[in-house]
Every structure is written in C-alpha cells, then in structure tokens.
Amino acid sequence: MRLRTPLALLGAAVLVLVGPPLLDTGGGTGTQIPGLRLMVPNTPGGGYDITARTAAKDAEDAGLTHTIEVFNLPGAGGTVGLSRLVGEHGNGRLAMSMGLGVVGAVRSNHAPRTLADTTPIARLTEEQDVVVVAEDSPYRTIGDLVGAWRKDPGGLPVGGGSSPGGPDHLAPMLMARAAGIPPKRVNYVPFDGGGELLASILGNKVAFGVSGVGEYLDQIRAGELRLLAVTGPQRVAGLDAPTLKESGYDVEFTNWRGIVAPPGLSGAERDKLIRLVEELHDSPEWRRSLERNGWDDAFLTGERFGAFLDAQDQRVVSVLKELGL
C-alpha cells in the first residue's frame, strides 16, 4: 500500500506566550495580543515541544513578539491539554500546539473533548518519521531489524511518542503489515512524546523506536542513535538512510503539526491569531528552521485547516479498522 493513498495526509506548535503583549513591528497587521499563551500538550523534548520552542524563538528573533515562555501540560497523548483548551471557551489569549498524535489520542482514549470543539488556526509543518535503534543495537540495517521482528513480533517491542492511533503508532503498524507481520502481534509501547521515548531507546528498553525526524536529529548526528530508515516518499537530505519503500516495504508516511485555539472566539480574535502565525510563517527565521529540522512547509489556515482536521479524524478511524486495530 502506498500510504499517500489512504494515509499520506496523516501524516507532529506552538508556544505558551506569557508576559508583555505582542509587538507590532510597523507592518500594520494588528497582531498585538496582550498576554497570549500557547500550550504544549506533551512532555519536553517531543515534537510539539521542539516545534513550539523553535517557533517561539523565531517569532522573537523576527520581532513579532517580545517575551515568550513555552510551557508543557502533558497527559493522555495530548488530550489532557485538549480538555483544558476547550474548557477555556472564548479565551482569545490561549492556543495549543498539536498534530496527528492528538487526533489519534482522542480516538484511542475515547476523550470527551475532540478537535471539532476547538478553533482551527493553522497547520504548520509536515515531516517524516524515522526508525531508530541505540548505537549499540545488534540491528545495523532495516533488513536486520525486520528479519528479527518477523521471527518474534511480540518479543521486539517498538516504542513511539504517541498514543495508539497517533503517527508513531500507525507508522510501525503499517510497516509491520508491509513486512508480513500481523499488526495485532506487534508489541507497541506508547510514550508521551519523543523526549520520554528517547531514554528507553538509548537504554535498550525497546528494540527500536519510531518518532519524528526533527526530534532525533541531534542524537543521530552525534552517533547516539542509529538511523535505519525514514518513512516518507524520499530520503531526508543530510541523513544516510533509505526510505521504507526503497527497502522493500510498501509504506510512505508523513506526520504534521499545527495550532488550535479554544472554542467561542470572536472573528477578530481568531483572525489575529491567524495573522500572527502567517507573519511567523513568512519570516526568514522560520524558513531556516524548516530546513534545519527536516520539516516540510505544510501551511494551511482557518477553515481549510478545520476541514483537514475533520478528514484526518475519519482517516485515523479508517486505517485502524483496516489494520484490524
């Protein structure tokens, strides 16, 4: 299966800004939002967190904001933060970074609040997942790993930084099916973000891990993690690893990340948040960060992003059913 046929669209923001109001740098765009706060709904070091801290720094360096503080409210794959966000009805000074992982967590956790309860602001990035092992792992190639995995699917736990239904769960399940391993036999161990997952990979508590490329670039380049494959349609520039498809496993998978706000915002409040993110997106600082982190620009705002979220929810349900999960 070529994942872009039911799932490339599946396939993880942004900031909590606390302090002085956003500064208008003279462009007349009206993006001043006193006391704006943006939430990261998983642990430090994960994809939402890295995206948030990158965006915060870039917004400040571009002169779009003054003082920015990023904070984390982890739990239940992002649904704790989602519940908090939805509970802030009408609060135009709060937003949350999120992505495909939250879409999946809502389904797997039977969360009472869903992304349909939020105000969509923007999709920011798309990126590939990576398949990695510790540097002392016996698996030196993706073929080595899959060969051992086929022999003992339950004995080789795979870790991911998302709940079932999220990107780090769906990618290895699709990979297993392409390798002839029944997805129900896979021993998937969920972690609340890539930062939490990293220690278990390095400590060989899981046989291998799957997470976003931007989360582990430093560890891969430092030799702490061995990169076996990437999940997207083409190799990642600067990384010496094949795609799953060129390795003989018919899977293409990409993740994405974006921003949502509480329900009940006025049109003016929603538009101010969108304009701020548009200015960040157009800045040279953000463009450099996209390249540095291996992120693809996937910018989409407002109602179009809302329609995308609806489609993603239905696709998660469809693919989980297709995999027998």
Secondary structure, DSSP 8 states (H G I E B T S, - for coil): --TTTTTTT---------SS-----SS------TT-EEEE-S-TTSHHHHHHHHHHHHHHHTTS-S----EE---GGGHHHHHHHHHSTT-TTEEEEEEHHHHHHHHHTT-SS-GGGSEEEEEEEEEEEEEEEETT-S--SHHHHHHHHHH-GGGS-EEESS-TTSHHHHHHHHHHHHTT--GGG--EEE-SSHHHHHHHHHTTSSSEEEEEHHHHHHHHHTTSEEEEEE-SSS--TT----BTTTTT-----EEEEEEEE-SS--HHHHHHHHHHHHHHHTSHHHHHHHHHHT-EEEEEEHHHHHHHHHHHHHHHHHHHHHTT-
